[in-house]
Amino acid sequence: MWRKLFDHNPFFTTACDKLASKTYALSTCPELRTAEVLWSGADATKIPAELFAGNVVVKANHGCRWNMMIRNGVVDRAKLRRRAGRWMRRRYGRKFGEWGYRDATRRILVEEMLIENGEPIRLEYKFHVSSGTTAYVYAARRDEQGNEQKCHFDRDGNYAPPPPGSGPQWVKIDLPASFPRMLEIAEKLTAPFDHMRCDFYDLNGVVFFSEFSVYPLSGKGIINTRLRDLCSDSWDLRQSWFLTAPQTGWRRLYAGALHRWLDTNALPGKPF
């Protein structure tokens, strides 16, 4: 929430822009893979018909969860046009103050669908990284209806039991053999940030970059206090763009006061 209000790091636009984040990820880790972009443009009516013959994902470059999966060539073109038109007219993040999406390029993408055992890949690994060190990992698996199973791990891959009273969606998910490689890549990609979430897929042992998340859960809290503590232990706001870049006016005064307060109150092993 503090980041939404104050920390307007210009690089957040790259992280919130799907095409730009792919370019950054591949330039930083050339050995990394991403889902291939088959087409991009501003008008969904111009998507080549042959791209709909198989399995693809149509999504907005400038939004989150603005996507439409097309399986085995089955597509409602009218529905797709209406949905893509809404995406192009809207700026994602305005409602909840997610500033980083403001300058993301408004485009529609058609990506290859990552297929595992004949089905769209369902399992995603989300690394929460502070100043180049992973705080914890969130694994999420969704079915065709969007229902989610999930669990958490610490940096060493140790399973974090769910909080008391958790529902049946909390299950233990096995980590892939590629987990150490994911960890290495996540910490390399997110090194410029005081905190960032970096997501991956594992497809037959190959690591695919998915996306960054500047505003995980849009700033909502974590019900698992152990995970909250893992995050706050390593997230030091003094490394943020707002507190390391020159500010002007009242922001300069606030930044100086906040920096002094953090220097005085941040305990060893317990940054803020």
GUGUKOL-816058 format. One line per 8 residues: number of its first residue (from 1); their letters; for each residue z negated, x negated, y of N, C-alpha, C, CB. Coordinates in steps of 0.05 Angstrom, whole numbers, plus 5000, padded with zeros to 4 digits. Atoms other than C-alpha are relative to their C-alpha. Glycine has a CB too. Layout:
<rs>
NUM	A	Z:X:Y:Z:X:Y:Z:X:Y:Z:X:Y; ...
</rs>
This chain:
<rs>
1	MWRKLFDH	5000:4983:4976:5000:5000:5000:5000:4983:5025:4976:5019:5000; 5001:5019:4977:4984:4942:5047:5028:4988:5004:4979:4977:4995; 4973:5011:4999:5052:4912:5030:5019:5019:5014:5010:4992:4972; 4982:4981:4988:5087:4976:5050:4997:5000:5031:4995:5028:4989; 5006:4998:4971:5053:4976:5118:5007:4974:5015:4971:5007:5004; 4999:5025:4985:5055:4902:5137:5019:4979:4990:4973:4989:5001; 4986:5023:5011:5090:4855:5089:5030:5006:4996:4988:4992:4974; 4972:4994:5001:5164:4866:5106:5016:4974:4996:5009:5014:5026
9	NPFFTTAC	4986:5024:5008:5190:4804:5071:5030:5007:4998:4989:4989:4973; 4971:4994:5001:5266:4803:5083:5011:4998:4971:5015:4981:5018; 4990:5003:5027:5275:4781:5010:4995:5024:4983:4988:4975:4987; 5005:4975:5015:5247:4848:4987:5025:5017:4998:4978:5016:5013; 4975:4985:5002:5315:4878:5003:5017:4990:4976:5016:4996:5026; 4985:5011:5024:5347:4831:4951:4987:5011:4975:4999:4970:5000; 5014:4990:5024:5294:4852:4901:5004:5029:4994:4970:4994:5002; 4997:4971:5002:5306:4926:4914:5030:5008:4996:4989:5014:5024
17	DKLASKTY	4972:4995:5002:5382:4920:4911:5009:4990:4972:5016:4985:5022; 4994:5007:5028:5406:4921:4838:5021:4978:4997:5008:5024:4985; 4979:5020:5001:5469:4881:4849:4991:4973:5010:5025:5009:5015; 5010:5025:4988:5436:4830:4894:4979:4987:4982:4988:5006:5028; 5021:5012:5017:5377:4821:4846:5012:4988:4975:4979:5022:4992; 4986:5012:5022:5425:4809:4788:5011:4973:5008:5023:5019:4990; 4988:5025:4990:5461:4756:4829:4978:4978:5003:5014:5004:5027; 5022:5019:4997:5394:4723:4847:4990:4990:4973:4977:5012:5016
25	ALSTCPEL	5011:5007:5026:5369:4725:4775:5018:4981:4985:4995:5025:4983; 4981:5016:5014:5433:4695:4746:5003:4973:5013:5026:5014:4998; 4997:5026:4987:5437:4641:4799:4975:4982:4996:5004:5004:5030; 5025:5015:5005:5364:4621:4786:4997:4992:4971:4976:5017:5008; 5001:5005:5029:5369:4625:4710:5027:5006:4988:4977:5016:4986; 4973:4994:5009:5442:4618:4691:5002:5008:4971:5018:4976:5004; 4999:4993:5029:5426:4625:4617:4991:5029:4995:4982:4981:4984; 5010:4973:5003:5397:4694:4629:5024:5020:4998:4982:5008:5024
33	RTAEVLWS	4979:4979:5002:5437:4757:4612:4991:5025:5015:5005:5007:4970; 5005:4973:4988:5443:4824:4648:5021:5019:4989:5000:4999:5031; 4980:4981:5008:5478:4888:4631:5025:4997:5018:4989:5030:5002; 4975:5005:4985:5551:4880:4652:5006:5024:5019:5023:4995:4982; 4991:4980:4981:5572:4918:4715:5030:5004:4996:4993:4992:5029; 4972:4994:5006:5638:4952:4696:5015:5011:5024:5001:5020:4978; 4987:4989:4976:5651:4985:4764:4978:5005:5020:5015:5027:4994; 5018:4992:4979:5618:4995:4831:5017:5010:5024:4982:4976:5009
41	GADATKIP	4986:4988:4977:5638:5036:4892:4983:5021:5013:5027:5012:4991; 5015:4980:4985:5617:5088:4942:5007:5029:4992:5006:4997:5029; 4990:4973:5007:5654:5148:4911:5002:5003:4970:5027:5006:5014; 5000:4998:5029:5638:5169:4840:5025:5013:4989:4976:5017:4991; 4975:4988:5010:5703:5209:4836:5021:4979:4994:5010:5020:5021; 4981:5022:5005:5739:5142:4834:4993:4983:4976:5003:4983:5025; 5006:5015:5024:5705:5117:4772:5022:5003:4980:4972:5009:4987; 4978:4998:5019:5761:5101:4722:4992:5016:4976:5009:4972:4992
49	AELFAGNV	5007:4982:5022:5763:5154:4668:4995:4985:4974:5022:5020:4996; 5003:5015:5026:5768:5102:4612:4971:4989:4997:5020:4978:4999; 5028:5010:5002:5697:5078:4629:4982:5020:4987:4990:4992:5027; 5017:4980:5012:5670:5144:4604:5005:5004:4970:5004:5026:5015; 4992:4996:5028:5700:5136:4535:4978:4992:4980:5025:4984:4994; 5020:5010:5019:5639:5101:4505:4972:5005:5010:5004:4971:4996; 5028:4998:4992:5567:5087:4524:4995:4984:5025:4981:4991:4977; 5005:5013:4974:5551:5071:4597:4977:5013:5014:5026:5000:5017
57	VVKANHGC	5021:4989:4983:5498:5082:4649:5011:5000:5029:4973:4984:4998; 4992:4998:4972:5516:5107:4718:4974:5001:5016:5017:5026:5006; 5025:5001:4985:5463:5090:4770:5005:4993:5029:4981:4979:4988; 4998:5007:4972:5450:5081:4844:4989:4972:5004:4984:5020:5018; 5008:5028:4995:5446:5009:4868:4976:4999:5018:5023:4986:5014; 5021:5000:4979:5396:5029:4922:4976:5018:4994:5012:5008:5026; 5022:4983:5006:5346:5071:4884:4986:4993:4974:5010:5029:4998; 5016:5004:5024:5296:5075:4827:5002:5026:4983:4971:4992:5006
65	RWNMMIRN	4997:4978:5019:5308:5120:4766:5021:5020:5010:4973:5015:4998; 4976:4984:4993:5371:5147:4799:5022:4991:4980:5008:4997:5030; 4981:5008:5020:5413:5141:4736:5008:5023:4982:4990:4976:4984; 4990:4979:5018:5453:5182:4686:5013:4985:4976:5020:5019:5014; 4990:5013:5024:5465:5160:4614:5023:5016:4988:4978:4996:4980; 4977:4987:5012:5532:5175:4582:5003:4989:4972:5026:4996:5017; 4999:5008:5028:5534:5173:4506:5026:5010:4987:4976:5011:4985; 4977:4993:5017:5596:5171:4462:5021:5016:5015:4991:5016:4976
73	GVVDRAKL	4979:4988:4985:5642:5193:4518:4995:5029:5009:5025:5000:4984; 5007:4973:4991:5606:5259:4531:4989:4999:5028:4979:5013:4980; 5008:5000:4972:5601:5270:4606:5007:5026:5014:5012:4976:5014; 4995:4977:4983:5595:5328:4653:5008:4989:5027:4975:5019:5003; 4990:5013:4975:5639:5302:4710:4990:5014:5025:5030:4998:4999; 5009:4985:4977:5619:5357:4758:4971:4993:5006:5004:5031:4996; 5028:5007:4997:5545:5343:4747:4997:4972:5011:4984:5004:4974; 5001:5028:4992:5556:5269:4755:5008:4997:5030:5019:4983:4983
81	RRRAGRWM	4992:5001:4972:5593:5279:4821:4979:5011:5019:5026:5016:5004; 5021:4989:4983:5538:5323:4849:4977:4981:5002:4991:5027:4989; 5024:5018:5000:5483:5275:4829:5006:4975:5015:4992:4993:4971; 4993:5025:4986:5519:5213:4854:5003:5005:5030:5026:4989:4988; 4997:4993:4972:5535:5249:4919:4973:5001:5014:5014:5027:5003; 5028:4999:4989:5460:5262:4930:4989:4972:5003:4981:5016:4981; 5009:5028:4997:5445:5189:4916:5012:4986:5024:5007:4984:4974; 4987:5014:4978:5495:5166:4967:4991:5011:5027:5030:5003:4997
89	RRRYGRKF	5009:4989:4974:5468:5213:5021:4971:4993:5006:5003:5030:4999; 5028:5005:4996:5396:5192:5011:4993:4971:5001:4984:5014:4978; 5011:5027:5001:5355:5130:5025:4975:5000:4984:4995:4989:5029; 5023:5000:5017:5307:5118:4969:4977:4985:5013:5007:4986:4973; 5024:5013:4990:5236:5100:4988:4990:5010:5027:5005:4971:5003; 5008:4990:4974:5234:5136:5055:4974:5017:4998:5023:5017:5012; 5023:4982:5003:5184:5188:5030:4973:4986:4998:5004:5019:4976; 5025:5014:5005:5132:5138:5007:4998:4973:5014:4997:4996:4970
97	GEWGYRDA	5002:5025:4984:5146:5081:5056:5007:4975:4986:4972:4998:5010; 4992:5024:5015:5179:5034:5007:5023:4986:5016:5010:5007:4971; 4982:5012:4980:5211:4993:5062:5023:4984:4989:4983:4983:5018; 4980:5019:5011:5249:4944:5018:5026:5013:4993:4989:4987:4976; 4975:4986:5008:5300:4997:4998:5018:5006:5024:4994:5025:4985; 4986:4990:4976:5321:5010:5070:5027:4988:5003:4983:4994:5024; 4975:5014:4996:5376:4958:5073:5015:4993:4974:4996:4975:5015; 4985:5003:5025:5397:4959:5000:5027:5014:5003:4984:5011:4975
105	TRRILVEE	4973:4989:4998:5472:4971:4995:5003:5026:4985:5021:4979:4991; 4996:4974:5013:5489:5043:4980:5026:4999:4984:5000:5024:5020; 4977:5001:5018:5534:5040:4919:4993:5014:4974:5010:4971:4995; 5002:4990:5027:5545:5073:4852:5009:4979:4981:5016:5027:4997; 4993:5020:5021:5546:5027:4791:5005:5014:4974:4977:4979:4997; 4997:4993:5029:5573:5036:4721:4994:4975:4984:5029:5012:4994; 5008:5023:5016:5538:4989:4673:5004:5006:4971:4971:4993:5006; 5000:4997:5029:5547:4976:4600:4972:5009:4991:5007:4973:4986
113	MLIENGEP	5025:4992:5012:5493:5009:4558:4992:4981:4979:5002:5029:4989; 5010:5018:5020:5451:4961:4518:4992:5016:4975:4976:4983:5010; 5004:4985:5025:5452:4987:4446:4986:4984:4979:5028:5009:4989; 5016:5013:5021:5402:4970:4392:4998:5020:4977:4972:4992:5010; 5000:4982:5023:5410:4999:4322:5013:5027:5005:4971:5004:4990; 4985:4976:4995:5460:5049:4347:4989:5018:5021:5002:5016:4975; 5012:4984:4979:5415:5076:4402:4996:4983:5025:4973:5011:4990; 5006:5015:4975:5404:5058:4475:4973:4985:4997:4999:5019:5025
121	IRLEYKFH	5025:5016:5002:5351:5003:4479:4978:5015:5014:5004:4971:5011; 5022:4983:4990:5284:5037:4490:4976:4985:5011:4991:5018:4978; 5025:5014:4994:5233:4982:4499:5004:4980:5022:4990:4985:4974; 4997:5017:4976:5223:4946:4565:4973:4985:5004:5008:5016:5025; 5024:5016:4996:5174:4890:4582:4999:4993:5030:5001:4974:4983; 5003:5002:4971:5147:4888:4653:4978:4980:5006:4993:5028:5013; 5018:5022:4994:5114:4824:4678:4991:5002:5028:5014:4972:4995; 5012:5000:4973:5066:4828:4737:4992:4972:5006:4976:5020:5002
129	VSSGTTAY	5003:5028:4995:5068:4759:4767:4990:4995:5029:5026:4985:4995; 5011:5008:4973:5026:4730:4825:5004:4970:5004:4970:5008:5002; 4996:5028:4993:5049:4665:4857:5008:4983:4977:4974:4989:5013; 4990:5015:5022:5085:4644:4795:4984:5000:4974:5004:4972:5008; 5016:4998:5024:5031:4662:4744:4997:5029:4992:4972:4987:5005; 5001:4972:5009:5033:4725:4702:4971:5010:4998:5013:5002:4972; 5026:4988:5001:4973:4770:4711:4997:5017:4975:4995:5018:5025; 5000:4984:5025:4990:4819:4655:5028:5010:4995:4980:5024:5002
137	VYAARRDE	4974:4990:5008:5049:4850:4618:4997:5028:4991:5012:4982:4977; 4999:4972:5007:5065:4923:4611:5024:5005:4983:5000:5018:5026; 4978:4993:5018:5107:4945:4551:5003:5030:4999:4996:4988:4972; 4995:4971:4999:5140:5014:4555:5024:5006:4983:5004:5009:5029; 4978:4990:5017:5182:5051:4504:5004:5030:5005:4993:4994:4970; 4994:4972:4994:5217:5116:4522:5019:5012:4979:5012:5003:5028; 4981:4987:5018:5250:5167:4476:5021:5015:5017:4984:5021:4982; 4977:4987:4986:5311:5210:4493:4991:5020:5020:5018:5013:4980
145	QGNEQKCH	5011:4981:4982:5267:5261:4528:4985:4988:5023:4983:5020:4985; 5014:5013:4979:5236:5209:4573:4970:4997:4995:5004:5014:5025; 5028:5004:5007:5168:5211:4538:4995:4970:4995:4992:5017:4975; 5005:5029:5001:5135:5143:4542:4976:4993:4983:4995:4990:5028; 5022:5013:5013:5093:5101:4496:4996:4973:5014:5005:4997:4969; 5005:5023:4984:5059:5042:4528:4976:4984:4991:4997:5007:5029; 5024:5016:5004:5010:4985:4522:5002:4975:5019:4997:4991:4970; 5002:5023:4982:4988:4923:4560:4991:4975:4985:4980:5005:5023
153	FDRDGNYA	5007:5026:5011:4980:4849:4545:4992:4981:5023:5023:4987:4983; 5005:5020:4980:4950:4790:4582:5022:4978:4998:4972:4987:4996; 4979:5021:4998:4990:4727:4598:5005:4986:4973:4992:4979:5021; 4997:5013:5025:4977:4698:4529:5010:5018:4978:4973:4989:4991; 4989:4981:5020:5004:4760:4494:4978:5014:4985:5018:4986:4981; 5022:4985:5013:4935:4787:4475:5001:5029:5008:4973:4987:5007; 4999:4972:4995:4934:4862:4468:4976:5009:5016:5001:5015:4973; 5022:4989:4984:4893:4898:4521:4995:5029:4991:5007:4999:5031
161	PPPPGSGP	5006:4973:5009:4859:4960:4492:5003:5020:5023:4972:5002:4988; 4997:4980:4978:4873:5025:4531:4974:5008:5011:5015:5024:4989; 5025:4991:4988:4822:5052:4578:4988:5024:4985:5004:5008:5030; 5012:4977:5013:4772:5103:4551:5013:5027:5008:4969:5001:5005; 4989:4974:4994:4799:5173:4546:5030:5001:5002:4988:5010:5024; 4970:5001:4998:4872:5151:4544:5012:5019:4979:5010:4971:4996; 4986:4981:5018:4922:5198:4512:5016:4986:4978:5019:5017:5017; 4985:5011:5023:4967:5189:4451:5023:4982:5008:5010:5022:4983
169	QWVKIDLP	4978:5018:4992:5020:5153:4493:4993:4971:4999:5009:5008:5028; 5009:5028:5002:4978:5090:4488:5001:4991:4971:4972:4996:5013; 4997:5011:5027:4999:5052:4425:5002:4970:5001:5024:5013:4985; 4997:5029:5001:5000:4980:4403:5029:4994:4993:4981:4987:4980; 4972:5007:5004:5071:4952:4410:5001:4970:4995:5017:5008:5025; 4998:5029:5006:5089:4886:4378:5018:4986:5020:5011:4997:4971; 4983:5016:4982:5115:4832:4424:5021:4986:4984:4982:4980:5015; 4978:5014:5014:5182:4800:4406:4995:4970:5000:5027:5007:5013
177	ASFPRMLE	5001:5030:5002:5191:4727:4387:5009:4988:5026:5017:4990:4977; 4990:5011:4974:5225:4718:4455:4980:5002:5022:5025:5015:5008; 5020:4996:4978:5160:4734:4493:4995:4975:5015:4974:5010:4988; 5005:5024:4984:5146:4661:4512:5023:4994:5019:4996:4976:4981; 4977:5005:4983:5217:4655:4539:5000:5020:5023:5026:5002:4984; 5002:4980:4978:5209:4720:4579:4980:4991:5020:4993:5028:4988; 5022:5009:4983:5144:4693:4607:5010:4977:5018:4976:4991:4984; 4990:5023:4985:5177:4628:4629:5020:5009:5021:5014:4980:4981
185	IAEKLTAP	4979:4991:4981:5236:4664:4662:4987:5017:5021:5022:5017:4985; 5013:4982:4980:5192:4717:4696:4986:4983:5021:4980:5018:4986; 5015:5016:4981:5149:4663:4728:5019:4983:5017:4980:4982:4986; 4980:5015:4985:5210:4624:4750:5014:5018:5021:5021:4987:4982; 4986:4981:4982:5245:4685:4781:4982:5009:5022:5010:5023:4984; 5018:4988:4980:5184:4710:4818:4985:4979:5016:4980:5018:4986; 5014:5021:4986:5160:4642:4844:4999:5003:5030:5012:4973:4992; 5001:4998:4971:5180:4657:4916:4981:5022:5011:5027:5005:5011
193	FDHMRCDF	5016:4976:4991:5134:4719:4919:4971:4996:4995:5010:5025:4986; 5029:5000:5006:5059:4727:4925:4994:5019:4977:4985:5009:5025; 5003:4982:5023:5067:4784:4875:5026:5015:4996:4976:5019:5003; 4975:4985:5006:5126:4816:4839:4999:5009:4971:5025:4983:5006; 4997:4992:5028:5140:4856:4776:5029:4994:4992:4994:5030:4996; 4974:5008:5010:5198:4830:4735:5004:5011:4972:5003:4968:5000; 4997:4986:5025:5227:4870:4677:5023:4989:4983:5006:5030:5006; 4981:5011:5019:5265:4849:4615:5004:5019:4976:4992:4973:4990
201	YDLNGVVF	4996:4989:5027:5296:4875:4551:5004:4977:4981:5025:5020:5000; 4993:5019:5022:5300:4838:4485:5020:5015:4982:4974:4991:4984; 4980:4989:5017:5364:4853:4448:5009:4980:4979:5025:5009:5017; 4994:5019:5022:5369:4818:4381:4992:4972:5007:5029:5002:4992; 5010:5026:4993:5329:4760:4408:5010:4989:5026:5006:4982:4978; 4989:5009:4975:5369:4754:4472:4986:5014:5023:5031:5005:5001; 5015:4989:4977:5332:4764:4538:5020:5010:5021:4980:4979:5012; 4984:4988:4979:5365:4811:4588:4982:5007:5024:5015:5026:4990
209	FSEFSVYP	5014:4992:4975:5341:4817:4660:5006:5029:5006:5008:4981:5023; 4996:4972:4993:5330:4889:4680:4999:5004:5031:4979:5018:4987; 5002:4996:4972:5303:4892:4751:4973:4989:5010:5002:5030:5007; 5025:5006:4987:5248:4874:4800:4987:5026:5010:5003:4980:5024; 5013:4977:4987:5196:4923:4826:4982:4989:5022:4984:5017:4980; 5016:5008:4977:5169:4909:4896:4974:5016:5003:5016:5001:5026; 5022:4981:4996:5124:4970:4895:4993:5014:4974:5007:5021:5022; 5006:4987:5025:5099:4982:4824:4982:5025:5003:4985:4980:4982
217	LSGKGIIN	5014:4974:4999:5076:5054:4816:4997:5010:5029:4972:4998:4988; 5000:4993:4972:5090:5060:4891:4972:4996:5013:5009:5029:5004; 5026:5006:4988:5022:5030:4906:4976:5015:4989:5001:5004:5029; 5022:4985:5012:4981:5077:4862:4983:4981:4983:5011:5023:4983; 5019:5017:5014:4920:5049:4827:5005:4998:4970:4972:5009:5005; 4999:5003:5029:4912:5025:4755:4974:5010:4988:5005:4969:4993; 5024:4989:5012:4864:5064:4712:4985:4981:4982:5007:5026:4985; 5012:5020:5017:4851:5004:4667:4987:4979:5018:5020:4988:4980
225	TRLRDLCS	5013:5018:4982:4799:4965:4706:5004:4970:4992:4970:5006:5002; 4995:5028:5009:4811:4902:4664:5026:4990:5011:4999:4998:4969; 4975:5008:4989:4883:4901:4685:4999:4997:5030:5022:5021:4993; 5004:5002:4971:4864:4914:4757:4988:4973:5007:4983:5023:5011; 5013:5026:4994:4818:4854:4755:5018:4976:4994:4974:4998:4983; 4981:5022:5006:4871:4810:4722:5020:4997:5023:5015:5006:4974; 4981:5001:4978:4918:4828:4778:4987:4988:5025:5011:5028:5006; 5013:5009:4975:4869:4818:4835:4989:4971:4998:4977:5018:5007
233	DSWDLRQS	5009:5028:5004:4843:4752:4805:5021:4980:5010:4994:4995:4971; 4978:5020:4994:4911:4719:4817:5016:5007:5025:5018:4998:4977; 4983:4992:4977:4942:4758:4875:4986:4992:5026:5005:5031:5000; 5012:5011:4975:4926:4720:4939:5018:5008:5024:4997:4969:4999; 4984:4991:4978:4951:4756:5001:5006:4978:5020:4986:5023:5014; 4995:5023:4982:4947:4690:5039:5027:4987:4994:4978:4980:4998; 4974:5010:5007:5011:4672:5002:5023:5019:5007:5001:4993:4971; 4980:4980:4994:5048:4734:5027:5017:4991:5024:4987:5027:5006
241	WFLTAPQT	4983:5006:4978:5106:4731:5075:4986:5007:5027:5027:5017:4998; 5013:4992:4975:5065:4768:5128:4981:4979:5010:4986:5027:4996; 5020:5019:4991:5011:4715:5129:5010:4971:5000:4976:5002:4981; 4989:5028:4998:5057:4654:5123:5023:4998:5020:5010:4992:4972; 4979:5001:4980:5113:4674:5171:4989:5006:5028:5022:5021:4993; 5010:4995:4973:5103:4674:5247:5003:5030:5007:5016:4984:5021; 5000:4972:4991:5085:4744:5274:4998:5000:5030:4977:5016:4986; 5002:4997:4971:5086:4770:5345:4984:5025:5007:5028:5002:5012
249	GWRRLYAG	5014:4976:4990:5046:4819:5387:4974:5005:4984:5017:5024:4999; 5025:4993:5014:4990:4857:5353:5000:4991:4971:4996:5031:5001; 4998:5010:5027:5016:4835:5285:4989:4971:4998:5029:5002:4989; 5010:5027:5000:5000:4763:5303:4970:5000:5001:5011:4984:5024; 5029:4998:4998:4929:4782:5323:4988:5009:4974:4992:5018:5023; 5010:4989:5025:4919:4823:5260:5003:4979:4977:5015:5025:4992; 4996:5020:5021:4949:4768:5215:4979:4978:5002:5028:4989:5002; 5020:5021:4997:4902:4716:5245:4973:5010:4991:4999:4991:5029
257	ALHRWLDT	5026:4989:5008:4841:4761:5236:4998:5004:4970:4995:5027:5014; 5000:4996:5029:4860:4779:5165:4998:4973:4985:5025:5016:4991; 5000:5026:5013:4873:4707:5147:4972:4987:5001:5020:4981:5013; 5028:5011:4997:4804:4686:5174:4981:5015:4981:4990:5002:5029; 5018:4984:5017:4771:4743:5136:5004:4992:4971:5005:5031:5003; 4994:5007:5027:4806:4724:5071:4989:4972:4994:5030:5001:4994; 5011:5027:5004:4787:4650:5080:4970:5001:4996:5008:4982:5023; 5029:4999:5001:4715:4670:5088:4990:5015:4975:4989:5014:5025
265	NALPGKPF	5010:4982:5021:4710:4725:5034:5012:4996:4973:5004:5027:5009; 4988:5004:5026:4756:4703:4978:4984:4979:4985:5030:4991:5003; 5017:5018:5016:4713:4672:4924:5018:4985:4980:4979:5016:4985; 4985:5014:5020:4737:4620:4874:5006:5017:4976:4985:4974:4991; 4992:4983:5023:4777:4656:4820:5002:5029:5008:4981:4997:4978; 4998:4972:4991:4775:4720:4861:5013:5002:5027:4972:5012:5001; 4985:4996:4975:4829:4719:4915:5004:5030:5005:5027:4985:4999; 4995:4972:4993:4848:4783:4950:5030:5003:5003:4985:5009:5025
</rs>
